[in-house]
């Protein structure tokens, strides 16, 4: 049974002053690449309605779909697949540890630790560490590498277990998991209950002002419930008893944001704010992300990109060209459905072996190895994984030298 909840209030500030600013085409579970051509309940289409809170400017999906069983049993993505993330985490974690004078052997906790990429960085920096990862397969994978990981969700029960067995962490990190949490207030309540009095809490998540500037709309899928700007993150943290001490826009995922915070004891500690916070929100206001007009303009731009791409692909099809899509991920599912590209593709290719010989959600387009573009003498490939353009072009110089053509969707 798949549970669907419809939000009638903002999950950050509980305001009921919310409005629909974007309505995309309904899509299935975005990462439900299956071995079977038979459609299941996971191929059912669910709404993608994006809401904006008038009070705190938080952006979120109107419909929340419970993915707990999916994360436990089917989630397959490993951080190491995204090559630039390891280098990025290595650099940023080291900076944060140094800036906050975190001494060796301090206990560090990573929530949503995946394959242990960040745990390995803690290990390299001589820290005690522990990961929390709900995926059974991925948690086992991390443990086999010697990176201690508890296979569970982060809840009240595990907080008490960690405190009694491991103590209070000096550092807690949560990278690219915050957008997936339904009840962020309860999550932060547990963080506050667990973290060391002088500890720091680090969030990194997609930063939609930068992502939308880069035309990235294919991150709007059900696994991502929230889309944070700095204003909404600051309000959420402040309301949960945390004070922001650093904010930084970063490059991964076509635009992300790192927010470092610390626990405060009294409300008085939150009254003073740093200059960088005000400057950040002035920039956001100037961009226009706090208003519905920004999203209406963005939606028109996306529709125009779709029309242009269809014109191009239709002309190729009329000439008898075979066309392939490069990318089999959450975002490619959104792009396939929003741009209605299924009718153009003979098959999809991906470099992740787990996805080979599977079929895409709902449309059931076969997914093969990228070597098939050579074996089947394909000349035209649409980069569904457009934000990995540099990596793909470098990997397939031979394809380009043979007059192969990569097409960007926008």
N, C-alpha and C positions, 0 to 999 in steps of 0.2 A: 504494500500500500504506500503510495507516494503522497506525502502530506504537503498541501499548498496553503500558505497563509497570505492574506491580503492585508497590507499595512494601511492603517487609517491615521497614523501619526508618525512623526519623525523618530527614528530609533536613536538619534543623538540627544535631542532636547525635549522630546515628547510633545512638541507643538503639533496641533492639528491644521496649522496653516501650511498645507502642502498642496502642490499643483503638478499636474502632468506636463512635462516640458519636452519629452521625446517619446514617440511610440514607434518601435521597430517591429519588424515582422516576427511572428511567433516562431520559436525554434525548439528543438528537442534538447535533451541533456547534451551539452556541447562536446563532452569527451567520451560519449558512448560509442566508440568504434568497436564493433563486435565481429565475431568470426562467422556470424550467420546472416543470411539475406532476409530471414524472417523478422518482421517488425515486432517489437515488444512494447511494454508500457513506457520504457525509457525513450522510445522513438516518438511518443506523443508530443505534440507541439504545445508549448507553454508561452504565455505572454511575456514580452519584454517592454514594460512601461516604466519609464524613468521619471521619478518624482523629484521635485526641488522643494526644500523647506524654506519658507519665507523668513523664518526666525534665525536659523543658524547657517543657512546656505548649504546644508548637506544634500548630496545627490544619492538616491538609492532606488532600488527596484521596488515596484509596488507589490509584486508577488514574490514571496520567499518560498523556496522549495527545499525541504529537508533532505540534505545529502549525506547524513551520517552513515547510512549503510553503504553508500557508494564510496565514501572516503575509506571506510574500513576494508572493504572487500575488492573494489575495482580500481581505485586510484592508482595510476601507473607512472605519472610524471616524476622524473628525477631531476633535481636541481642541476646536476652535472651535465645534463643534455644541453642546457643553455650555457654555452662556453664562457661568455663574458661575465657571468654572475660570480663564478669562483674568484676571479681576479678582483672584481668589484668588492665583494664581501671581504676578501683578504685585506684590501686597502682600508675600507671604511671601519671595520671592526678594530683594526690596529690603531687607527686615529682615535676612535672613541675610548678605547682602553687607556691610551696615553693621556688624552685630554682630561680624563676623569681620575687619573692616577690609581687605576685598579691594579693592585699588587699581585704578584705571582701567587698561584695556588688559591686565588679567590674562586668561589663557587659561581659558575655561570650557567644559566638555563636558557635553552632555545626551544620556543614553542612553535610547533609545526616544523620540526627539524628535518623532515624529509630524509634524504640520503646521508645526512650528517655533514654536509659541506661546511656549515658554520661551526659545528662541534669540532671539526678537524682544525679550524682556525683557532678556536679556544685552546685546543691541545697544543698547537704549535707555539702559542703564546704562554705556555706553562700554566694554564688555568685548570682547575677542577671543573668538570662539565657534565651536563645531563641534557638529553633531548626528550621531547614529547612529540610523538608522531602517531596519528590514528590509523594510518594505512598498515595493515598487517605485513604485507610483502615488503614494503619499503623500510619499516622499522626493523624487520629481520635482516634486511640487507645491511643497514647501518650497524647493527649489533655484530654481524659477521666481520665487519671491518674494524671492530674493537671500539666503536663509538657508542657508548652507553646510551640506550634509547628506551624509554617506556612506551609501550604500544597502548595508547589510550587518548581520550580527549582531555582537554584542560578544564577540569571542573572542581567543585568543592572537595570531593573525595581525594583527588590526586594532590591537591594543595596540602591537605593534612598529612598525607603520606610523605610528601617531599620534605615538609618541615620536620617531621619526626625522624626521618631516615638520613636526610642529606643536609638539613639546615636551611637558612634563608639565603637566597642568591644575592650576590652583590650586583650582578648584571642579569637582566632578563631581556631576551631579544624575541621579536615576532616579525619575521620578514615575509611579505607577500602572503600573509594569512589573514590579516585584519579585515580585508574586504569580504572575506568568506564567512564572517561571524554574524549570526543573527542578533544575539544579545550582547553587544559590546559593553554595556554597563555592567552586567554580571561578570563578564570576562575581566574587566578592569578592577572590579571589587575583589576578585580572586587574586589578581596581581598585587593589589595593595596589601592584602592579607598575608601574602607570601614573601614579598620582597624585603630585603634588609633595610632597616631605617635609613641608611645612607646609600642605598643602592640606586641604580639607574635603570630605566625602562626604555628600550629602543624599539621603535616601530619603523619599518620601511614598507611602503605600499604604493600602488599606482597613484600618480598625481594627475588627475584628469585635465586640469588647465593646460599642462604641457602636452599631454597625450592628444588632446583635441586640436591643439595647435599643429600637431604633426599628422592630423587627419585620422587619428586612431579612434575608431568607433567599434572595432571588432573585439573589444574587451568587455562589452556589455553582454554578458551571458549569466545564466542563473547561478553558477558557482560563485560569481562575484555579486554580492548583495549590495555592498556600499562602495561609493566612489568619493574619496575624501579630497577636500581642499584643506589648506592650513587652518582656515577659520573654523571649520567644523571639527577638525581634530583637536584644536586648542580648546574649544568649548567642551568637547567630550572629556578630555583629560582633566581640565580644570574642575568640571562637575564631579569627577571621580576622585579628586584629591591629589592630582599630579600637576606639577608646574613645569612648563616647557623650558629647557635650558639651551636647546639648539635646534635649528631647523635648516635643512639643506635640500635643494632639488638635485636629483641624480639622474644619470642617463639610462639605466636599464629599463626595459619594458616601454621604450619610447617616451620615458618621462616618469620619474618616481620621486617620492619625498621621504627623507629620513627625519624623524622627530625624536629627540632624546629628552626624557623627562625624569623628574625625581619626585618622590613622595613628600607631601607637606603635611604637617601636623595640624595646622589651624587654617581657617578660611582667611585670616589676616595675611598669611604668607602668600596668598594668591592675588592680593590687591595690587601690588606693584607688578608692572610688566616691563619686559625688556624692549628696547627700541627696535630690535630686529623683528619682533612680532608685529608691531604696528606697520613697519615698512613692508613686511610680507603681505599683510592684508590690504594695504593701500594698492599694491601691485595687482592683487587679485581683483579688487574692485574696479581698477582701471581696465582690466581685460574684459570685465563684464559678466563673469561667471556667476554672480549673485542674482542675475536677472534672467527671466525666461526668454527674452529676446535673443540672448547669446545662443541658446540651444535651438531656437527656431532657424536662425541663420545657418547654424551648423548642419541641421537636418536638410536644408535646401541644397547645401554644398554637396552632401553625400548623395542625394538624388541625382544631381548633375553628373557626378562621377560615375554613377551606375549607368546612366544613359550613354555616356561617352564610351564606356567599356563595352556595352552591348553592341553599339554601332560597329566597333572595331572587331569584336569576336564574330558577329554575324557576317561581316565581309569575308573573314577568314574561312568560316564554315561554307560559304557559298563557293569558295575556291577549292573546297574539298580538303581543307587542312584538318588534321587531327590535333586536338588541343588537350593539354594536361594541366592540372592544378598542382602546384608545389606547396605542400603543407597539409598535415593531418592533425590538427590540434583543436583546442577549445575555440580559439579565435577564427580558425578557418571555417568551422561550422557556422558561426555567426555570419561570416562574410559570404559563404555559399548561399545561405538562406536570404539574407538581406538583399544581396545583388542578384538572386535567382540565377545562379551560374551552373546549376546541375545539368541543364540541357546542352551545355557547351563541352563538357569534359568527357573524354574517353575513360580516364582514370585519374587518380591522385597519386603523388609520390611523396615520400617522407624519408628522412635519414634515421628516424628512430625505429629500430628493428621490431620493437613491440607492436608497432602499428602495421607492419607488413602483413599482407594477406588478411586484412580486416576490411570491413565496409563502413562507410561514413554513416553517422546518425541520420535516420529518416530517409535520405536520398539513396542510401546504399551504393554509393560509388566505391568501386574497389580501390584499395590502397596498396601500392607496390613500392619496391625499392627505387631510389632515384636513378639507379643504373638502367632501368627500363627505358628511360628517354633515349638512351643510345641503342639498346637492343631493338627497340621498335621504331627507331629512326624518326623520333618526334622532332618537329621544328619549332613549335610554339608552346611555351610554358608560361602560365599565369602565376605570378608569385603571390599566393595566398599568404605565405609567411613573409610578407613584404618588409617587415622590420628586421629580418635577418638577411637582407639583400647582400650586404658585404660578404658575409660568410658563404652564401650560396654561389655568388658570382666567382669567388675565389676557388671554391670547390669544383666548379664546372666551367673552367676556362676552356676545356676541350669542346664542350657543347657550343660555346660562343665562337670558337675558332672554326667550327663546322657550319657556320652561318645559322646556328640556333638562335632563337629570339625569346628573351625573357620579357614579359609584360607586367608592369605594375598596375594594380587595380585602381590607383589614384596617384 
